[in-house]
């Protein structure tokens, strides 16, 4: 997650709360967060790492202390990062699962949420990788943190298909709020939740319905697999692979909204992660997939608004045009490093590498 991923607004003057006040009144208290499963991640301002705990159905905000702005161009490249992490934990690479990677936009360091083992009993660990290729475990003991629990999460059951693992599928920080995709235990199960940051008792939960062209039907129980924000719109991708636009203004508590399916990108596929970036005078969406490579789509608000919604069964692909980048293979996760580069987690016959590339 979404991956996963983050359209950060780093200029906090755009947020209603002044910078100094937000830093001083972040609601963080010293302690040890009881994270059960470290899943999707994102960064809030001032080096605050947001960690989605799918098993607990909660979001943790953790002060990493990693708030120094990086000087000059940076890159992070590590071969066999999963193998190195496994060795540091005294585990086996086959039993070490990297669930997400995210870049701290201040320092340029890459954070990885890791499971030591497979299944719900796997121990959660968070690692940091820097531009020197150094890996270090992020201590969660006696750190400043806060926690926000999600209401109406799916029931947790034993086994590999535990519904709770879809309580949080991706999340992003935008304009002083955390947007979270996942499932609930309600009839309209697919949700986009919005939490204010710093966390308070308030939250918003919107049920999302989409038309799935490959399946030829409306769906309310399919989770968003990865999403990003573009201007005032959520761009969300689902399994098999509809791309849907949802106005941020429609994310209201207790409401239901129907996303606009603006592209069908091919079935028998799961989207893994996505970012938005600008190159020259053109915006682009870059999305990694389980079976269909890395896709690149030109973006403009006008094209999104004017594209006819897909509302009938589609045999293969339709809607916004895209290209598949043949030189990018087996990309599991990606995040924007800076205006010119992205960081990828790439699978190489079981060995996973962190690579920095020029934005295509």
C-alpha positions as a LaTeX table, in Angstrom:
\begin{tabular}{lrrr}
\hline
Residue & $x$ (\AA) & $y$ (\AA) & $z$ (\AA) \\
\hline
Unk1 & 0.00 & 0.00 & 0.00 \\
Unk2 & $-1.58$ & 2.59 & $-1.41$ \\
Unk3 & 0.70 & 0.51 & $-1.02$ \\
Unk4 & 0.40 & 2.78 & $-1.75$ \\
Unk5 & 0.36 & 5.66 & $-2.66$ \\
Unk6 & 0.72 & 9.07 & $-0.90$ \\
Unk7 & $-0.19$ & 12.48 & $-2.31$ \\
Unk8 & 1.38 & 14.37 & 0.59 \\
Unk9 & 0.62 & 17.99 & 1.25 \\
Unk10 & 3.83 & 19.03 & 2.94 \\
Unk11 & 3.07 & 22.73 & 3.02 \\
Unk12 & 1.00 & 22.75 & 6.19 \\
Unk13 & $-0.11$ & 26.31 & 5.68 \\
Unk14 & $-2.67$ & 24.62 & 3.42 \\
Unk15 & $-4.00$ & 22.89 & 6.54 \\
Unk16 & $-6.23$ & 24.80 & 8.89 \\
Unk17 & $-3.92$ & 24.11 & 11.86 \\
Unk18 & $-0.65$ & 26.08 & 11.99 \\
Unk19 & 2.58 & 24.08 & 11.83 \\
Unk20 & 3.81 & 24.92 & 15.31 \\
Unk21 & 0.46 & 24.12 & 16.89 \\
Unk22 & 0.16 & 20.81 & 15.01 \\
Unk23 & 3.62 & 19.74 & 16.13 \\
Unk24 & 3.00 & 20.71 & 19.74 \\
Unk25 & $-0.52$ & 19.28 & 19.97 \\
Unk26 & $-0.13$ & 16.05 & 18.03 \\
Unk27 & $-1.75$ & 13.91 & 20.70 \\
Unk28 & 1.30 & 11.63 & 20.87 \\
Unk29 & 2.16 & 10.01 & 24.21 \\
Unk30 & 5.16 & 7.90 & 25.15 \\
Unk31 & 4.62 & 4.16 & 25.27 \\
Unk32 & 4.88 & 0.96 & 23.26 \\
Unk33 & 2.26 & 0.54 & 20.51 \\
Unk34 & 0.73 & $-2.93$ & 20.61 \\
Unk35 & 0.77 & $-3.53$ & 16.86 \\
Unk36 & $-0.50$ & $-6.98$ & 15.88 \\
Unk37 & 0.15 & $-6.76$ & 12.13 \\
Unk38 & 2.07 & $-4.01$ & 10.34 \\
Unk39 & 0.36 & $-3.51$ & 6.99 \\
Unk40 & $-0.17$ & $-0.41$ & 4.81 \\
Unk41 & 1.77 & 2.72 & 5.77 \\
Unk42 & 1.89 & 6.42 & 4.98 \\
Unk43 & 3.66 & 9.50 & 6.31 \\
Unk44 & 2.09 & 12.47 & 8.05 \\
Unk45 & 4.14 & 15.67 & 8.53 \\
Unk46 & 7.17 & 15.94 & 10.85 \\
Unk47 & 8.33 & 12.35 & 10.33 \\
Unk48 & 5.18 & 10.79 & 11.77 \\
Unk49 & 4.76 & 7.27 & 10.38 \\
Unk50 & 1.19 & 6.01 & 10.02 \\
Unk51 & 0.92 & 2.22 & 10.33 \\
Unk52 & $-2.23$ & 0.29 & 9.51 \\
Unk53 & $-2.72$ & $-2.62$ & 11.91 \\
Unk54 & $-5.13$ & $-4.85$ & 10.04 \\
Unk55 & $-5.63$ & $-7.39$ & 12.84 \\
Unk56 & $-6.44$ & $-4.71$ & 15.41 \\
Unk57 & $-8.33$ & $-2.61$ & 12.83 \\
Unk58 & $-6.46$ & 0.46 & 14.01 \\
Unk59 & $-4.13$ & 3.18 & 12.73 \\
Unk60 & $-1.02$ & 4.04 & 14.73 \\
Unk61 & 0.79 & 7.37 & 14.39 \\
Unk62 & 4.42 & 6.91 & 15.46 \\
Unk63 & 7.05 & 9.62 & 15.87 \\
Unk64 & 10.12 & 8.22 & 14.08 \\
Unk65 & 12.35 & 11.17 & 14.98 \\
Unk66 & 13.36 & 11.08 & 11.32 \\
Unk67 & 12.45 & 14.67 & 10.52 \\
Unk68 & 15.67 & 16.16 & 9.13 \\
Unk69 & 15.32 & 17.31 & 5.55 \\
Unk70 & 17.60 & 15.46 & 3.16 \\
Unk71 & 20.19 & 17.50 & 1.28 \\
Unk72 & 20.64 & 16.97 & $-2.46$ \\
Unk73 & 19.51 & 14.07 & $-4.62$ \\
Unk74 & 19.17 & 10.74 & $-2.83$ \\
Unk75 & 18.68 & 7.15 & $-3.90$ \\
Unk76 & 18.09 & 3.91 & $-2.01$ \\
Unk77 & 19.29 & 0.66 & $-3.55$ \\
Unk78 & 19.53 & $-2.66$ & $-1.66$ \\
Unk79 & 19.81 & $-6.09$ & $-3.26$ \\
Unk80 & 18.16 & $-8.95$ & $-1.40$ \\
Unk81 & 16.49 & $-6.69$ & 1.15 \\
Unk82 & 14.17 & $-9.51$ & 2.26 \\
Unk83 & 17.14 & $-11.81$ & 2.78 \\
Unk84 & 19.01 & $-9.19$ & 4.80 \\
Unk85 & 15.98 & $-8.47$ & 6.95 \\
Unk86 & 15.45 & $-12.19$ & 7.54 \\
Unk87 & 19.07 & $-12.58$ & 8.65 \\
Unk88 & 18.72 & $-9.63$ & 11.04 \\
Unk89 & 15.62 & $-11.22$ & 12.59 \\
Unk90 & 17.07 & $-14.72$ & 12.69 \\
Unk91 & 14.42 & $-15.93$ & 10.28 \\
Unk92 & 14.23 & $-17.36$ & 6.77 \\
Unk93 & 13.62 & $-15.24$ & 3.68 \\
Unk94 & 10.74 & $-17.50$ & 2.65 \\
Unk95 & 9.05 & $-16.68$ & 5.96 \\
Unk96 & 9.74 & $-12.94$ & 5.77 \\
Unk97 & 6.94 & $-10.91$ & 4.16 \\
Unk98 & 7.36 & $-7.24$ & 3.24 \\
Unk99 & 3.83 & $-5.84$ & 3.33 \\
Unk100 & 4.52 & $-2.26$ & 2.26 \\
Unk101 & 7.22 & 0.32 & 1.60 \\
Unk102 & 6.87 & 4.07 & 2.00 \\
Unk103 & 9.28 & 6.98 & 1.63 \\
Unk104 & 9.68 & 9.59 & 4.35 \\
Unk105 & 9.37 & 12.72 & 2.19 \\
Unk106 & 11.58 & 14.72 & 4.57 \\
Unk107 & 14.62 & 12.45 & 4.89 \\
Unk108 & 14.22 & 10.27 & 1.78 \\
Unk109 & 14.60 & 7.15 & 3.94 \\
Unk110 & 12.48 & 4.13 & 3.02 \\
Unk111 & 10.35 & 2.38 & 5.65 \\
Unk112 & 9.24 & $-1.24$ & 5.33 \\
Unk113 & 6.44 & $-2.98$ & 7.23 \\
Unk114 & 7.43 & $-6.61$ & 7.69 \\
Unk115 & 5.87 & $-9.81$ & 9.00 \\
Unk116 & 8.23 & $-12.35$ & 10.57 \\
Unk117 & 6.37 & $-15.46$ & 9.47 \\
Unk118 & 3.12 & $-15.96$ & 7.62 \\
Unk119 & $-0.45$ & $-15.83$ & 8.82 \\
Unk120 & $-2.09$ & $-13.86$ & 11.66 \\
Unk121 & 0.50 & $-14.91$ & 14.25 \\
Unk122 & 3.43 & $-13.40$ & 12.32 \\
Unk123 & 5.39 & $-10.90$ & 14.40 \\
Unk124 & 5.23 & $-7.30$ & 13.04 \\
Unk125 & 8.50 & $-5.42$ & 12.55 \\
Unk126 & 9.30 & $-2.08$ & 10.90 \\
Unk127 & 12.63 & $-1.41$ & 9.20 \\
Unk128 & 14.30 & 1.69 & 7.79 \\
Unk129 & 16.62 & 1.79 & 4.77 \\
Unk130 & 18.82 & 4.81 & 4.00 \\
Unk131 & 20.76 & 6.05 & 0.99 \\
Unk132 & 23.89 & 4.21 & 2.14 \\
Unk133 & 22.03 & 0.91 & 1.90 \\
Unk134 & 21.95 & 0.53 & 5.69 \\
Unk135 & 19.01 & $-1.36$ & 7.18 \\
Unk136 & 17.93 & $-0.79$ & 10.78 \\
Unk137 & 14.98 & $-1.93$ & 12.83 \\
Unk138 & 12.69 & 0.87 & 14.01 \\
Unk139 & 12.28 & 0.43 & 17.74 \\
Unk140 & 8.69 & 0.60 & 18.97 \\
Unk141 & 9.63 & 0.68 & 22.64 \\
Unk142 & 8.98 & 3.90 & 24.52 \\
Unk143 & 8.12 & 5.92 & 21.44 \\
Unk144 & 5.65 & 8.75 & 21.11 \\
Unk145 & 2.52 & 7.50 & 19.39 \\
Unk146 & $-1.25$ & 7.72 & 19.17 \\
Unk147 & $-3.89$ & 5.26 & 18.03 \\
Unk148 & $-7.24$ & 5.46 & 16.23 \\
Unk149 & $-9.51$ & 2.40 & 16.20 \\
Unk150 & $-11.78$ & 1.70 & 13.22 \\
Unk151 & $-15.41$ & 0.87 & 13.92 \\
Unk152 & $-17.34$ & $-2.04$ & 12.37 \\
Unk153 & $-14.29$ & $-3.97$ & 11.15 \\
Unk154 & $-14.76$ & $-7.47$ & 9.69 \\
Unk155 & $-14.68$ & $-10.31$ & 12.19 \\
Unk156 & $-11.27$ & $-11.83$ & 12.79 \\
Unk157 & $-11.16$ & $-15.56$ & 12.02 \\
Unk158 & $-8.39$ & $-18.12$ & 12.02 \\
Unk159 & $-6.84$ & $-19.18$ & 8.73 \\
Unk160 & $-5.20$ & $-17.63$ & 5.69 \\
Unk161 & $-8.47$ & $-16.05$ & 4.49 \\
Unk162 & $-9.07$ & $-14.05$ & 7.65 \\
Unk163 & $-11.59$ & $-11.31$ & 6.66 \\
Unk164 & $-9.94$ & $-8.92$ & 9.13 \\
Unk165 & $-6.87$ & $-8.75$ & 6.87 \\
Unk166 & $-8.97$ & $-6.58$ & 4.50 \\
Unk167 & $-9.99$ & $-4.10$ & 7.20 \\
Unk168 & $-7.19$ & $-1.82$ & 5.94 \\
Unk169 & $-5.99$ & $-2.29$ & 2.37 \\
Unk170 & $-4.35$ & 1.09 & 1.73 \\
Unk171 & $-4.17$ & 4.58 & 3.20 \\
Unk172 & $-2.87$ & 8.08 & 2.53 \\
Unk173 & $-2.38$ & 11.34 & 4.34 \\
Unk174 & $-3.92$ & 14.36 & 2.62 \\
Unk175 & $-4.60$ & 17.87 & 3.85 \\
Unk176 & $-4.61$ & 17.07 & 7.56 \\
Unk177 & $-6.63$ & 13.86 & 7.19 \\
Unk178 & $-5.93$ & 10.14 & 6.82 \\
Unk179 & $-7.96$ & 8.41 & 4.10 \\
Unk180 & $-8.25$ & 4.65 & 4.65 \\
Unk181 & $-9.55$ & 1.98 & 2.27 \\
Unk182 & $-10.82$ & $-1.41$ & 3.39 \\
Unk183 & $-13.83$ & $-3.48$ & 4.38 \\
Unk184 & $-16.38$ & $-3.30$ & 7.18 \\
Unk185 & $-18.77$ & $-5.88$ & 8.60 \\
Unk186 & $-21.75$ & $-4.05$ & 7.10 \\
Unk187 & $-23.88$ & $-5.05$ & 4.10 \\
Unk188 & $-22.21$ & $-2.37$ & 1.96 \\
Unk189 & $-18.81$ & $-3.65$ & 3.05 \\
Unk190 & $-16.45$ & $-1.57$ & 0.87 \\
Unk191 & $-15.45$ & 1.55 & 2.80 \\
Unk192 & $-13.41$ & 4.70 & 2.51 \\
Unk193 & $-12.84$ & 6.06 & 6.01 \\
Unk194 & $-11.51$ & 9.50 & 6.89 \\
Unk195 & $-9.78$ & 10.36 & 10.17 \\
Unk196 & $-8.66$ & 13.80 & 11.24 \\
Unk197 & $-5.01$ & 14.09 & 12.24 \\
Unk198 & $-4.09$ & 14.56 & 15.05 \\
Unk199 & $-6.53$ & 11.79 & 15.91 \\
Unk200 & $-9.65$ & 12.67 & 17.84 \\
Unk201 & $-12.85$ & 10.78 & 18.48 \\
Unk202 & $-14.36$ & 11.75 & 15.13 \\
Unk203 & $-14.30$ & 9.68 & 11.96 \\
Unk204 & $-16.14$ & 9.46 & 8.67 \\
Unk205 & $-17.10$ & 6.23 & 6.93 \\
Unk206 & $-18.46$ & 6.12 & 3.37 \\
Unk207 & $-19.80$ & 3.01 & 1.63 \\
Unk208 & $-18.57$ & 2.69 & $-1.95$ \\
Unk209 & $-20.38$ & 1.00 & $-4.83$ \\
Unk210 & $-18.74$ & 0.48 & $-8.24$ \\
Unk211 & $-19.58$ & $-1.07$ & $-11.59$ \\
Unk212 & $-17.06$ & $-3.82$ & $-12.34$ \\
Unk213 & $-16.79$ & $-4.10$ & $-16.11$ \\
Unk214 & $-14.93$ & $-7.43$ & $-16.16$ \\
Unk215 & $-17.62$ & $-8.97$ & $-13.93$ \\
Unk216 & $-20.48$ & $-7.11$ & $-15.58$ \\
Unk217 & $-22.19$ & $-6.09$ & $-12.34$ \\
Unk218 & $-22.40$ & $-3.59$ & $-9.51$ \\
Unk219 & $-20.31$ & $-4.46$ & $-6.46$ \\
Unk220 & $-20.39$ & $-3.23$ & $-2.86$ \\
Unk221 & $-18.24$ & $-5.82$ & $-1.10$ \\
Unk222 & $-15.02$ & $-5.61$ & $-3.12$ \\
Unk223 & $-12.28$ & $-3.68$ & $-1.32$ \\
Unk224 & $-10.16$ & $-0.99$ & $-2.87$ \\
Unk225 & $-6.76$ & $-2.67$ & $-3.29$ \\
Unk226 & $-4.71$ & 0.48 & $-3.76$ \\
Unk227 & $-5.50$ & 4.14 & $-4.26$ \\
Unk228 & $-4.03$ & 7.60 & $-4.53$ \\
Unk229 & $-5.41$ & 11.10 & $-4.59$ \\
Unk230 & $-5.25$ & 13.44 & $-7.56$ \\
Unk231 & $-6.39$ & 17.01 & $-7.01$ \\
Unk232 & $-9.82$ & 16.60 & $-5.37$ \\
Unk233 & $-10.35$ & 12.98 & $-6.46$ \\
Unk234 & $-9.61$ & 9.53 & $-5.09$ \\
Unk235 & $-8.32$ & 7.19 & $-7.82$ \\
Unk236 & $-8.99$ & 3.64 & $-6.62$ \\
Unk237 & $-8.07$ & 0.31 & $-8.22$ \\
Unk238 & $-9.82$ & $-3.00$ & $-7.59$ \\
Unk239 & $-9.03$ & $-6.61$ & $-8.36$ \\
Unk240 & $-9.52$ & $-7.55$ & $-12.04$ \\
Unk241 & $-8.84$ & $-4.36$ & $-12.61$ \\
Unk242 & $-11.32$ & $-1.46$ & $-12.63$ \\
Unk243 & $-9.94$ & 2.03 & $-12.01$ \\
Unk244 & $-12.50$ & 4.25 & $-10.31$ \\
Unk245 & $-12.71$ & 7.97 & $-9.52$ \\
Unk246 & $-14.45$ & 9.18 & $-6.36$ \\
Unk247 & $-14.68$ & 12.88 & $-5.44$ \\
Unk248 & $-13.16$ & 13.54 & $-2.00$ \\
Unk249 & $-16.17$ & 15.79 & $-1.31$ \\
Unk250 & $-18.42$ & 12.70 & $-1.37$ \\
Unk251 & $-16.60$ & 11.06 & 1.56 \\
Unk252 & $-19.19$ & 11.88 & 4.23 \\
Unk253 & $-20.01$ & 9.92 & 7.34 \\
Unk254 & $-22.80$ & 7.39 & 6.97 \\
Unk255 & $-23.24$ & 8.10 & 3.27 \\
Unk256 & $-23.12$ & 5.88 & 0.20 \\
Unk257 & $-21.44$ & 6.86 & $-3.04$ \\
Unk258 & $-21.04$ & 5.27 & $-6.45$ \\
Unk259 & $-17.57$ & 5.52 & $-7.92$ \\
Unk260 & $-17.16$ & 6.28 & $-11.60$ \\
Unk261 & $-15.36$ & 3.45 & $-13.42$ \\
Unk262 & $-13.03$ & 5.35 & $-15.77$ \\
Unk263 & $-10.94$ & 2.38 & $-16.98$ \\
Unk264 & $-10.92$ & $-1.41$ & $-17.14$ \\
Unk265 & $-7.29$ & $-2.51$ & $-17.16$ \\
Unk266 & $-7.66$ & $-6.27$ & $-17.60$ \\
Unk267 & $-8.96$ & $-9.18$ & $-15.56$ \\
Unk268 & $-7.14$ & $-11.96$ & $-13.65$ \\
Unk269 & $-4.98$ & $-9.32$ & $-12.02$ \\
Unk270 & $-4.60$ & $-7.52$ & $-8.72$ \\
Unk271 & $-3.34$ & $-3.94$ & $-8.51$ \\
Unk272 & $-0.55$ & $-3.62$ & $-5.95$ \\
Unk273 & 0.47 & 0.02 & $-5.61$ \\
Unk274 & 0.22 & 3.38 & $-7.37$ \\
Unk275 & 1.64 & 6.90 & $-7.40$ \\
Unk276 & 0.88 & 10.15 & $-9.20$ \\
Unk277 & 3.69 & 12.35 & $-10.50$ \\
Unk278 & 4.32 & 15.18 & $-12.92$ \\
Unk279 & 6.86 & 15.15 & $-15.72$ \\
Unk280 & 7.20 & 18.24 & $-17.85$ \\
Unk281 & 3.69 & 19.65 & $-18.19$ \\
Unk282 & 1.92 & 16.28 & $-17.92$ \\
Unk283 & 0.61 & 14.34 & $-14.90$ \\
Unk284 & 0.85 & 10.55 & $-14.83$ \\
Unk285 & $-0.43$ & 7.61 & $-12.81$ \\
Unk286 & 1.98 & 4.70 & $-12.34$ \\
Unk287 & 0.52 & 1.43 & $-11.08$ \\
Unk288 & 2.14 & $-1.94$ & $-10.34$ \\
Unk289 & 0.13 & $-5.13$ & $-10.77$ \\
Unk290 & 0.37 & $-8.81$ & $-9.89$ \\
Unk291 & $-0.04$ & $-10.14$ & $-13.45$ \\
Unk292 & $-0.06$ & $-7.20$ & $-15.87$ \\
Unk293 & 3.17 & $-5.36$ & $-15.20$ \\
Unk294 & 3.54 & $-1.65$ & $-14.46$ \\
Unk295 & 0.98 & 0.57 & $-16.19$ \\
Unk296 & 1.39 & 4.24 & $-16.98$ \\
Unk297 & $-1.64$ & 6.48 & $-17.61$ \\
Unk298 & $-1.75$ & 10.14 & $-18.61$ \\
Unk299 & $-3.84$ & 12.11 & $-16.15$ \\
Unk300 & $-5.80$ & 15.32 & $-16.24$ \\
Unk301 & $-8.82$ & 16.40 & $-14.26$ \\
Unk302 & $-10.59$ & 17.19 & $-17.52$ \\
Unk303 & $-10.06$ & 13.68 & $-18.87$ \\
Unk304 & $-11.31$ & 12.11 & $-15.64$ \\
Unk305 & $-14.43$ & 14.26 & $-15.63$ \\
Unk306 & $-15.20$ & 13.84 & $-19.35$ \\
Unk307 & $-14.53$ & 10.09 & $-19.61$ \\
Unk308 & $-17.77$ & 8.16 & $-20.02$ \\
Unk309 & $-18.42$ & 5.87 & $-17.09$ \\
Unk310 & $-18.10$ & 2.16 & $-17.88$ \\
Unk311 & $-21.50$ & 0.63 & $-17.11$ \\
Unk312 & $-21.62$ & $-2.54$ & $-19.20$ \\
Unk313 & $-19.62$ & $-5.76$ & $-19.34$ \\
Unk314 & $-16.13$ & $-5.44$ & $-20.81$ \\
Unk315 & $-14.24$ & $-8.36$ & $-22.37$ \\
Unk316 & $-10.71$ & $-6.98$ & $-21.91$ \\
Unk317 & $-9.80$ & $-3.28$ & $-21.50$ \\
Unk318 & $-11.65$ & 0.03 & $-21.95$ \\
Unk319 & $-11.75$ & 3.65 & $-20.79$ \\
Unk320 & $-8.67$ & 5.77 & $-20.17$ \\
Unk321 & $-5.76$ & 4.58 & $-22.35$ \\
Unk322 & $-2.60$ & 3.18 & $-20.76$ \\
Unk323 & 0.76 & 1.69 & $-21.67$ \\
Unk324 & 2.57 & $-1.20$ & $-20.03$ \\
Unk325 & 6.22 & $-0.40$ & $-19.30$ \\
Unk326 & 8.14 & $-3.39$ & $-20.59$ \\
Unk327 & 11.37 & $-2.49$ & $-18.77$ \\
Unk328 & 9.71 & $-2.68$ & $-15.35$ \\
Unk329 & 9.04 & $-6.27$ & $-14.29$ \\
Unk330 & 7.82 & $-7.88$ & $-11.05$ \\
Unk331 & 7.33 & $-4.61$ & $-9.17$ \\
Unk332 & 5.61 & $-5.35$ & $-5.86$ \\
Unk333 & 5.51 & $-1.89$ & $-4.29$ \\
Unk334 & 6.47 & 1.63 & $-5.28$ \\
Unk335 & 6.57 & 5.11 & $-3.84$ \\
Unk336 & 7.66 & 8.52 & $-5.03$ \\
Unk337 & 11.11 & 9.44 & $-3.71$ \\
Unk338 & 11.19 & 13.01 & $-5.03$ \\
Unk339 & 10.09 & 14.97 & $-8.10$ \\
Unk340 & 12.34 & 12.94 & $-10.41$ \\
Unk341 & 12.65 & 9.47 & $-8.89$ \\
Unk342 & 10.66 & 6.56 & $-7.50$ \\
Unk343 & 11.63 & 3.72 & $-5.19$ \\
Unk344 & 10.54 & 0.20 & $-6.14$ \\
Unk345 & 10.38 & $-3.12$ & $-4.32$ \\
Unk346 & 11.12 & $-5.67$ & $-7.03$ \\
Unk347 & 10.86 & $-9.45$ & $-6.90$ \\
Unk348 & 13.80 & $-11.26$ & $-8.49$ \\
Unk349 & 13.16 & $-15.03$ & $-8.32$ \\
Unk350 & 12.38 & $-14.85$ & $-4.61$ \\
Unk351 & 15.03 & $-12.25$ & $-3.84$ \\
Unk352 & 13.51 & $-8.82$ & $-3.33$ \\
Unk353 & 15.45 & $-5.67$ & $-4.15$ \\
Unk354 & 14.92 & $-2.00$ & $-3.41$ \\
Unk355 & 15.69 & 0.06 & $-6.49$ \\
Unk356 & 15.61 & 3.76 & $-7.27$ \\
Unk357 & 14.60 & 4.67 & $-10.84$ \\
Unk358 & 14.00 & 7.80 & $-12.86$ \\
Unk359 & 10.29 & 8.49 & $-13.11$ \\
Unk360 & 9.33 & 7.27 & $-16.57$ \\
\hline
\end{tabular}
